[in-house]
């Protein structure tokens, strides 16, 4: 590649990175300002520094409701994503390693479900939850997140790339049953795939907004996304909500950043599965 070509590529990458980081930079700067400074043009100045005050106001607003929302999001996203990753990997493993009637047709339904937007499923899920008496409960948000069609697809791809049939056959020759073979042999090999699916689903559930809005009416059950939306709507009438919404948005992205930093080694390994044969 010529010097001009490399310079052009680096320039495009630099502009793309700057474009992606601008909202984060604005969020960091705005989180240090009070209500008056937010509506002035001196956002880059060091005056009116109110970061610690905004943190205190955030956790004191509405009797500490933000802490409850944060705990709810951790429950929905972290535990839900872990369970979803386990289910997806197990389903993908079954699709790859076992033969049963109409296997490819059922897998085709899974692939078709990938193309269905989540907003389309909100009303049917609400009706099902209503029939089961789960509306306005934790389960109404937690249970729908357990099934991840794209995760099942990835689980099958990871099973093909990470679990050789010869290893499974050797385990069966040694007397291991199907469950023992899966949990003691295959599941260990599928670790990178499970981490990859976990990160995808963690991001999806953490940012989920429409389903909780349909299912929940009790503020104490809200996730962060829905809670901050409610505060932001109230800020048009009560401007004191603006700093806490901005600070809450900043703290809301921290778990995703931490998860990707801690698990990126497994994630990168998972994304390259099957790239080299």
Long-range contacts (C-beta under 8 A, 24 or more apart in sequence): 24-253, 27-246, 27-249, 27-250, 28-250, 30-246, 31-243, 31-246, 31-247, 31-250, 33-243, 34-243, 35-239, 35-240, 35-242, 35-243, 38-242, 38-243, 38-246, 50-243, 54-243, 54-244, 54-246, 54-247, 55-247, 57-240, 57-243, 57-244, 57-247, 58-244, 58-247, 58-248, 58-251, 61-231, 61-241, 61-244, 65-219, 65-220, 65-227, 66-224, 66-227, 66-244, 66-248, 68-220, 68-222, 69-222, 69-223, 69-224, 69-226, 69-227, 69-228, 70-224, 70-251, 70-252, 72-138, 72-221, 72-222, 72-223, 72-224, 73-206, 73-223, 73-224, 73-225, 73-252, 73-255, 74-255, 75-138, 75-142, 76-138, 76-141, 76-142, 76-145, 76-205, 76-206, 76-208, 76-223, 77-202, 77-205, 77-206, 77-223, 77-255, 78-202, 78-255, 79-142, 80-142, 80-145, 80-146, 80-201, 80-205, 81-145, 81-198, 81-199, 81-201, 81-202, 81-205, 82-198, 83-146, 84-145, 84-146, 84-147, 84-148, 84-151, 84-197, 84-198, 84-201, 84-205, 85-148, 85-151, 85-194, 85-195, 85-197, 85-198, 85-201, 86-194, 87-146, 87-147, 87-148, 87-151, 88-148, 88-151, 88-152, 88-154, 88-155, 88-197, 88-201, 89-151, 89-155, 89-158, 89-159, 89-187, 89-190, 89-193, 89-194, 89-197, 90-155, 90-182, 91-152, 91-155, 92-151, 92-152, 92-153, 92-154, 92-155, 92-156, 92-157, 92-158, 92-159, 92-193, 93-155, 93-156, 93-159, 93-163, 93-182, 93-186, 93-190, 95-152, 95-155, 95-156, 95-159, 96-156, 96-159, 96-160, 96-163, 97-159, 97-163, 97-165, 97-168, 97-186, 107-156, 110-149, 110-152, 110-153, 111-149, 111-153, 113-149, 114-149, 114-150, 114-153, 118-208, 118-210, 118-211, 119-210, 122-210, 122-211, 122-214, 123-214, 125-211, 125-214, 125-215, 126-214, 126-215, 129-215, 135-215, 136-215, 136-216, 136-217, 136-218, 136-221, 137-221, 138-221, 140-215, 140-216, 141-208, 141-211, 141-212, 141-215, 141-216, 141-221, 141-223, 144-211, 145-201, 145-204, 145-205, 145-208, 148-197, 148-200, 148-201, 148-204, 150-200, 151-197, 151-200, 151-201, 154-193, 154-196, 154-197, 154-200, 155-190, 155-193, 155-197, 157-193, 157-273, 157-274, 158-190, 158-192, 158-193, 158-196, 158-270, 158-273, 159-186, 159-190, 159-193, 160-274, 161-273, 161-274, 162-189, 162-190, 162-192, 162-193, 162-273, 163-189, 163-190, 191-266, 192-266, 192-267, 192-269, 192-270, 192-273, 193-270, 193-273, 195-263, 195-266, 195-267, 195-270, 196-266, 196-267, 196-270, 196-271, 198-263, 199-259, 199-260, 199-263, 199-267, 202-256, 202-259, 203-256, 206-255, 206-256, 224-248, 224-252, 225-252, 228-252
